[in-house]
Amino acid sequence: SQKGIEDQLRTWTTELHDNGFKVMDYNNPYVSASAPNSAPDYQYGAAHGFFEMAPDGGPATSFFLSGGPQTISTMDLTNPDAVTWFQGLLQRSFDLGYDGWMHDFGEYVNRSSRFFDGRTGLEVHNEFPVLSAKAMRGAIEGHDAHVFTRSGYTGSQAWILEDWGGDPEATFDE
């Protein structure tokens, strides 16, 4: 997480820019419910209904293994206010001096969840990467940025700048 080391990151990105480099960050459409540095963002998003909702009415969660095991909630990108909030979170990358990021994931949608627009996770699942890419595209507007996206679905191509196919093996072994 970048919380608590913002000054170091700004210094680092400035030094890299001074040496002619562009600097990429990493973002996804989730907020960790278990990482201590994410607690304020998670509490804000939960209090405002910005996550997909479980059948019991609380934020839906998923197990997530990236940089260590976490419990995450997926942004409800059918909610225009949640999209605006998500774009504000993405703005933090620019505020730290990054020139863009890998826009990853988009497939952790719980089938039984409910979304702001009334649909279930089953109905939103395939469209979610499109919604995530569209939100990302709005966030980079006005910036000299480059973002590459991994997750997609029919319609994503209207919003992404570059698609990355995932984690292919660096071998020709069977």
C-alpha positions as CSV (number, residue, x, y, z in Angstrom):
1,S,0.0,0.0,0.0
2,Q,1.1,3.6,-0.6
3,K,-0.4,5.0,2.6
4,G,2.3,6.5,4.8
5,I,5.0,6.6,2.2
6,E,3.5,9.2,-0.2
7,D,6.5,11.7,0.2
8,Q,9.0,8.9,-0.6
9,L,7.0,7.9,-3.7
10,R,6.8,11.5,-5.0
11,T,10.5,11.8,-4.6
12,W,11.1,8.5,-6.4
13,T,8.8,9.3,-9.3
14,T,10.3,12.8,-9.6
15,E,13.8,11.3,-9.7
16,L,12.8,8.8,-12.4
17,H,11.2,11.6,-14.4
18,D,14.4,13.6,-14.1
19,N,16.2,10.7,-15.6
20,G,13.8,10.4,-18.5
21,F,11.6,7.5,-17.3
22,K,7.9,7.2,-17.2
23,V,6.6,5.5,-14.1
24,M,3.7,3.0,-13.9
25,D,1.5,2.1,-10.9
26,Y,-0.9,-0.7,-10.3
27,N,-4.7,-0.4,-9.7
28,N,-7.8,-2.5,-9.6
29,P,-11.5,-2.0,-8.8
30,Y,-11.3,-3.4,-5.3
31,V,-10.8,-2.1,-1.8
32,S,-9.2,-4.4,0.8
33,A,-11.4,-5.0,3.9
34,S,-8.4,-6.6,5.7
35,A,-5.4,-4.5,4.9
36,P,-4.9,-1.9,7.8
37,N,-3.9,0.9,5.4
38,S,-7.1,0.5,3.4
39,A,-9.4,0.8,6.5
40,P,-10.4,4.5,6.0
41,D,-11.2,3.9,2.3
42,Y,-13.1,0.7,3.1
43,Q,-15.1,2.3,5.8
44,Y,-16.0,5.2,3.5
45,G,-17.0,3.0,0.6
46,A,-19.1,0.7,2.9
47,A,-20.8,3.6,4.6
48,H,-21.8,5.1,1.2
49,G,-22.9,1.8,-0.4
50,F,-20.1,1.9,-3.0
51,F,-19.5,-1.9,-3.0
52,E,-21.5,-4.7,-4.4
53,M,-23.9,-5.8,-1.8
54,A,-24.3,-9.3,-0.3
55,P,-27.8,-10.8,0.1
56,D,-27.6,-9.8,3.8
57,G,-27.3,-6.2,2.7
58,G,-23.7,-5.6,3.7
59,P,-20.7,-5.3,1.4
60,A,-20.0,-8.6,-0.5
61,T,-16.4,-9.8,0.1
62,S,-14.1,-12.2,-1.8
63,F,-10.8,-13.9,-0.9
64,F,-8.1,-12.3,-2.9
65,L,-4.4,-13.4,-3.2
66,S,-2.3,-10.5,-4.5
67,G,0.7,-9.3,-2.5
68,G,-0.6,-11.6,0.2
69,P,-4.0,-12.9,1.2
70,Q,-6.7,-10.3,1.6
71,T,-10.5,-9.9,1.9
72,I,-11.7,-7.5,-0.7
73,S,-14.9,-5.8,-1.8
74,T,-15.6,-4.9,-5.4
75,M,-16.6,-1.4,-6.4
76,D,-20.2,-1.1,-7.5
77,L,-19.5,0.6,-10.8
78,T,-23.2,0.6,-11.7
79,N,-23.5,3.4,-9.1
80,P,-22.4,6.8,-10.6
81,D,-21.3,8.1,-7.2
82,A,-19.2,5.0,-6.7
83,V,-17.6,5.6,-10.2
84,T,-16.7,9.1,-9.2
85,W,-15.2,7.9,-5.9
86,F,-13.2,5.2,-7.7
87,Q,-11.9,7.8,-10.2
88,G,-10.8,9.9,-7.2
89,L,-8.9,6.9,-5.8
90,L,-7.2,6.4,-9.2
91,Q,-6.3,10.1,-9.2
92,R,-4.0,9.3,-6.3
93,S,-1.6,7.7,-8.7
94,F,-1.3,10.9,-10.7
95,D,-0.9,12.9,-7.4
96,L,2.1,10.6,-6.5
97,G,3.7,11.3,-9.9
98,Y,2.8,8.2,-11.8
99,D,2.2,8.4,-15.5
100,G,-0.3,5.6,-15.7
101,W,-0.8,2.0,-14.3
102,M,-1.7,-1.5,-15.0
103,H,-5.5,-1.7,-14.6
104,D,-6.0,-5.2,-13.4
105,F,-8.7,-7.7,-12.5
106,G,-12.5,-7.2,-12.8
107,E,-13.6,-10.8,-12.4
108,Y,-14.3,-10.9,-8.7
109,V,-18.1,-10.3,-8.9
110,N,-20.1,-12.5,-6.6
111,R,-23.0,-14.1,-8.5
112,S,-25.5,-13.6,-5.6
113,S,-24.6,-9.9,-5.0
114,R,-26.9,-7.0,-5.7
115,F,-25.8,-3.9,-7.5
116,F,-27.0,-0.3,-7.3
117,D,-28.9,-0.6,-10.6
118,G,-30.9,-3.6,-9.3
119,R,-29.0,-6.3,-11.1
120,T,-27.4,-9.3,-9.6
121,G,-23.8,-10.3,-9.8
122,L,-24.7,-13.0,-12.2
123,E,-26.1,-10.3,-14.5
124,V,-23.2,-7.8,-14.0
125,H,-20.4,-10.4,-14.1
126,N,-19.4,-10.2,-17.7
127,E,-20.1,-6.4,-18.1
128,F,-18.0,-5.5,-15.0
129,P,-14.6,-5.3,-16.8
130,V,-16.3,-3.0,-19.3
131,L,-17.5,-0.8,-16.5
132,S,-14.1,-0.8,-14.9
133,A,-12.4,0.1,-18.1
134,K,-14.9,2.9,-18.7
135,A,-14.3,4.3,-15.2
136,M,-10.5,4.1,-15.8
137,R,-10.8,6.0,-19.1
138,G,-12.7,8.8,-17.4
139,A,-10.0,9.0,-14.7
140,I,-7.2,9.5,-17.1
141,E,-9.0,12.2,-19.2
142,G,-6.8,15.3,-19.2
143,H,-3.7,13.4,-18.2
144,D,-0.7,12.4,-20.4
145,A,-1.2,8.9,-19.2
146,H,-0.9,5.3,-20.4
147,V,-2.8,2.5,-18.9
148,F,-2.8,-1.2,-19.9
149,T,-5.7,-3.4,-18.9
150,R,-5.8,-7.1,-18.3
151,S,-9.5,-8.0,-17.8
152,G,-12.0,-7.4,-20.5
153,Y,-15.2,-8.4,-22.2
154,T,-17.1,-7.4,-25.3
155,G,-17.2,-3.6,-25.3
156,S,-14.0,-3.1,-23.3
157,Q,-12.1,-2.2,-26.5
158,A,-14.0,1.1,-26.6
159,W,-12.3,2.2,-23.3
160,I,-8.9,0.6,-23.0
161,L,-5.7,1.9,-24.5
162,E,-3.8,-1.4,-24.5
163,D,-4.8,-5.0,-23.5
164,W,-2.4,-7.3,-21.7
165,G,-3.2,-10.9,-22.0
166,G,-2.3,-12.0,-18.5
167,D,0.5,-14.1,-17.1
168,P,1.7,-16.3,-20.0
169,E,4.4,-18.8,-19.3
170,A,7.9,-17.8,-20.4
171,T,8.6,-21.3,-21.8
172,F,7.6,-23.6,-24.6
173,D,7.2,-26.5,-22.3
174,E,4.0,-28.5,-22.5
